[in-house]
Amino acid sequence: MKRWPKISFTEEGMREGMQIEDANIPIDEKARLLDALSETGLQRIVVGSFVSPKWTPQMERIDELIQKFTPKEGVTYTALALNQRGVERAKEYSPPLTIERDRWPRLNCHMCDVFVRRNNNRSQMQEMERWPKIVAQAQENGAAEAGIGTNASWGSNFLGDFSVDILMAMLERQHTMWDDANIKVTSCSLGDPMSWCMPHKVEDTLIRIKERWPEINHFRLHFHNGRNMAIASGYAAIRTLGTDDTIELDGSIGGIGGCPYCGNGRATGQAPSEDLLHMLEDMGVETGVNLDKLIDCVWMCEEILGRTLYGHVSKAGPRPNSTSQLYDMNAPFVETMEQAKHFKKGPKAYEGGIYPYKEPITSPYRERVDQGLPAYESKESNWPWNQDWLPE
Amino acid sequence: MKRWPKISFTEEGMREGMQIEDANIPIDEKARLLDALSETGLQRIVVGSFVSPKWTPQMERIDELIQKFTPKEGVTYTALALNQRGVERAKEYSPPLTIERDRWPRLNCHMCDVFVRRNNNRSQMQEMERWPKIVAQAQENGAAEAGIGTNASWGSNFLGDFSVDILMAMLERQHTMWDDANIKVTSCSLGDPMSWCMPHKVEDTLIRIKERWPEINHFRLHFHNGRNMAIASGYAAIRTLGTDDTIELDGSIGGIGGCPYCGNGRATGQAPSEDLLHMLEDMGVETGVNLDKLIDCVWMCEEILGRTLYGHVSKAGPRPNSTSQLYDMNAPFVETMEQAKHFKKGPKAYEGGIYPYKEPITSPYRERVDQGLPAYESKESNWPWNQDWLPE
């Protein structure tokens, strides 16, 4: 079996999600949701952001939220802060918050000069102006490792597509500055606020980064999902990188998320956490997350927001992976979304549905499974391979 | 640039989609939608199925639909028929329908004996009983090529997971029968009615098939999306197969689809066609489909069904790929789903939104783009690489 990179997942629903939802959602509801998320086994949860309430009223009462919620031991809670004022505000709540600074001194910029002006109130040139100071500071601190990175890496709603060649040229420029300072680059951050990620481009980008700079072994990937490419892009990253690499990935329950500056608002979204984690589990990545509890959170979030969200595993249920979760062979028709919820609500969800069979369904395979045997034995074995009815 | 396999796409919304929706949708509405789909550039459209109206009342009036819609020259219209009676009914409407039989005599079975009993009213054993006759008939007809295939290939809601080893063992058994008959196997069909596809398993399966039988160069892949893996699985297939291979893929507008037998009903879904085709276009695959018109169809379908569907590109819009489609740098906040529709409805969609900037946003990059120049020149060129403000 192929082994995968180490994957660290961060839940962004309370931050990326709530920042684009109704500003009037009661804090009690948010605290209830955050507490439920804390019980799922998620290891990293962003609780919100310390930003100007003038432009992000959704985060105005973050202080209250932090005072109200019940931190769970072992969970790392963080908050986004975009400037020194935000960091100071966050520090008042540490603990429970962990104040995380980038582990690497990093040269970073937006590939899209328009988006950074709209979202961060500065230009790409102003981002770059800080690079020499960042390098000088890293040298002064005796930093052994450094990072590079871009945001809006693959394209922009305001400027169009950026080729991987151009992206590599920008990373090269950053890397050269660290080379000149004799500091080894081991981390690369690639953001995608406007949903321009595409799996083949992500794959191409990561292959080229690893070929050019094999010593980069830490990747922070932040994909948005406005064009439904976040999960495929995440898969592309995982399949491309090696077992010595680490990927930081994020998602949000129900796939909520977005910002008012990118031009897509709530349609931006992120990878639905429940769908991404369900995939990771099947790939053999131990996430530590109880999917059943996570789906409870999605349903709670749908109730709070008053609408159906974008994920799928919360609607069809995870693939049943134990005998007790397997569906009843003699379940009636399951047609509606409400009936489909039987995976959590039990048979009463489809009670009264059409039952089209004259005789109850039976199957020798299911009999085996119900007895704790595998549906199929290995091909050297007896069942079903040596049965009379299986043509030679 | 990496080249991809040849891809043939089939639109399944009128069949896979409508079969799990309200049986009372007026035929005029269905004809209107089918006519709109015909104008998008889609090359293959399944219009519905000839099945028993007792269990699939959604298809009871398919005759009327076929009489009402306006066939477009160059589009291949097909219908599903599960038995001889269905084929006879379909033949009455050819043209406009193309009556397609599998191009290959094929040995096929469901990996899940329970699902085939629920859905097709026969057992896996009964499917296999026909294999010797199929081979004999192919020999009699002098067939030069043959196919193999499975349905419920990667797992079942009623039996659990099927490993790729087990899947390969089943395909091997089929292949051996063709080998014994001296008929070359060139096609493989892999279905997934219960949404158990996973990109890493699809990749593993296809790699192993190509290693074992390099002469198989035609793949029919039918993925369902109940766990949000259909697009990632499609990508995995495309990246894995070679330029000499052909993949038949399908999807449905808005991602609608499912059957009452699988246990997930409407939550089953398929890859939303608009999202899949948008990805293919960016990969350089010429689909011939006008995405703008396809999104009109999704919106029409949402209006007919009375709810928001599952795709994303219909909500955030395609990635703008021409100067005229780029978003206004000075657009106000875009927050709601209605505001996000500006990509089709124009600026009036976000009229009155918050405008947070003291000075209008300007950018030298956008000036270039508005003049028809690329945002970035190649890295050997002047812009922006040799500008004073770009650190060396």
Interface residues (C-beta under 8 A of the other chain):
Chain A: K2 I20 W55 C112 D113 V114 R117 R118 S123 Q124 M125 M128 E129 W131 P132 G155 S156 N157 F158 L159 G160 D161 F162 D165 I166 A169 E172 R173 T176 M177 S195 W196 M198 P199 H200 K201 E203 D204 N225 G226 R227 N228 M229 I231 A232 Y235 A236 R239 P260 Y261 C262 G263 N264 G265 R266 A267 T268 G269 P272 D275 H278 M279 D282 M283 T308 Y310 G311 H312 V313 K315 A316 G317 P318 R319 P320 N321 T323 L326 Y327 M329 A331 F333 V334 E335 T336 M337 Q339 A340 H342 G353 I354 P356 Y357 I361 S363 P364 Y365 R366 V369 A375 Y376 S378 K379 W385 W389 L390 P391 E392
Chain B: K2 I20 W55 C112 D113 V114 R117 R118 S123 Q124 M125 M128 E129 W131 P132 G155 S156 N157 F158 L159 G160 D161 F162 D165 I166 A169 E172 R173 T176 M177 S195 W196 M198 P199 H200 K201 E203 D204 N225 G226 R227 N228 M229 I231 A232 Y235 A236 R239 P260 Y261 C262 G263 N264 G265 R266 A267 T268 G269 P272 D275 H278 M279 D282 M283 T308 Y310 G311 H312 V313 K315 A316 G317 P318 R319 P320 N321 T323 L326 Y327 M329 A331 F333 V334 E335 T336 M337 Q339 A340 H342 G353 I354 P356 Y357 I361 S363 P364 Y365 R366 V369 A375 Y376 S378 K379 W385 W389 L390 P391 E392
